[in-house]
Each structure stands twice: as C-alpha cells, then as structure tokens.
C-alpha cells in the first residue's frame, strides 16, 4: 500500500488555511483616545465623576485559576471519578471571557476620559 507522506500534505493544508487566519484579529488593539462627541462637552468635575462611577465596573471578583477551589475539585473528581469533570476548566474559561468582555470596554472608556482630562489640563489645579 502506497500512502502519501503526511508532512507535505499537512504543509499544504496549513498554507491554504493561513489566509483566513491572518484576517482574524488575534490580539486586542490599543484604545483610541479620540473622545466621543458628548464627552468633549463635559467639564473637569463631570469627567472626574464619570470616571469615579466607571472605576468599580472594571473590578473582577472572579478568582484566578489557582485561587478557585472548584478547579482543584474538578481536577480531583476528573482524575478519580469521571473525565467529564475536566469540562469545568472550559466553563471557567468561558466565564473569564465574559468577564473580560465586560471589563475591557469600560477600561477603554476610562482611558478616553483620562486622555480628555489631560487635554483639558484638569490636573493643573
């Protein structure tokens, strides 16, 4: 039986799939400091109040991987009982993703407000 070598075939598959992969944005781009139209009209005090209201929204109360006791329990249960418990790590990753998708836009908005505050020289008082 004459089978093709897996190396060249794998290389061809990878090279044909790189174009769609390059189109996907893999990393987060820096936030644009350009303020939105309503933000330019805000005074320094209003900017400070808005930043104070947004800051608690950037906090994450979810424990990290090693601080989460359920991770250890899932690993132990997956090892001793059934491998289905290993799926908790994927669920925890989904929760991390949702948490970061909630926090990142707020951090970007705070960065825009800080930049606007610097443009208005609010720190010079």
N, C-alpha and C positions, 0 to 999 in steps of 0.2 A: 504494500500500500504506500503510495507516494503522496504524503501530506505536505502542504506548503509550510515554510518556516514561520513561526509566529512573530518573529521580530519585524520583518519588513511589512507584514500585514498590519501589525499594531502601529507602526510608524505612519503608515498611510492613513489609518483611521484617526490618529491623533492630529495629523497635519490637516485633514479635511475638517476637523471639528474646532480648530483654533480660531477661525474667523468669528463664529458666533460667540465664543468665549471672550474674545477681545472686546466685543461690543458691550458686554455686561460690566457695569461699574462695580469693581470688587471692593474698593475702599471708599470711605467717606471723604468727600471733598471739603475743603475749608469753607466756613460760613462766609457769605458775602456781607461786608459791613455796611452795605447800602441800606439806609433806613427806609421803611415803608412810608407812604405819604402822610399818614396820620401821626406817625412818630416824630416827624420833623417839627410839628407844631407844639409839642409838649415842652413844658418848662423844665428846669433842672429838678425842681421838687417833685413834679409829676413823674419824671424819669426815675428818680430815686424810689418813689412809692411803687411804681410799676415793677422795678427790679426787686424790691422787698417782697412783693406779692408773688413773683415768679420763682424766687430762690427756693422755697420749700418744695416746689414741684420738681426740682432736679435731684432730690434726695431719693436714694434707693434703700428700702428697708429689707430687701430680699438678701438672705445670707449668701455668701460665696459658696463655691463648690465644697471646700474643705470645712467650712463652718456649718454646713447644713447637715443636721443629724439624719435626715431622711436619705441622704446619699449613701451614708455608711450602712444604714439598714437595708437599702435596696441592693447594695453590693453583696452584703452578707446573705440576704434572702435569695439573691440570684445565684450565689455560689452554692449554698446549702440546699436550696429547695428547687426553684424553677427559674430558668434563664429569662422568663418573661419580666422579672423584676428589674432587669437591666434597662428596660424601656423607661424607667423613671429618669434616667440621665437625659434621654431625648426630650422628655416632658419638661424637665428643669431647664434645658437649653431653650425650649420654646418660650418658657416664662422669662428667661433672660432677654430673649429677642424682643418680646413685647415690652418689657421694662425699658430697654434701650430705645425702642421706637417711641416711647412716651417721653423719655428724658431728653433725647438729642434735639428735637425741635425747640424745646424750652431753653436749652443751653445756647442754641443758635440765636434765639431772640434776645437772651440776656447779653450775648456778645454784641449784637447790633446796638442795643441800648447803651452799653458801655462805650462803644465807639462814638455814638451820637453825643453822649455826655462829655467825652473828651473833645469833640469838635466844638461844643458849646462852651468849653472852658469852665465847666461846673466845678472842677476840683480846685480852682484858684481862689475860692472864697476863704 
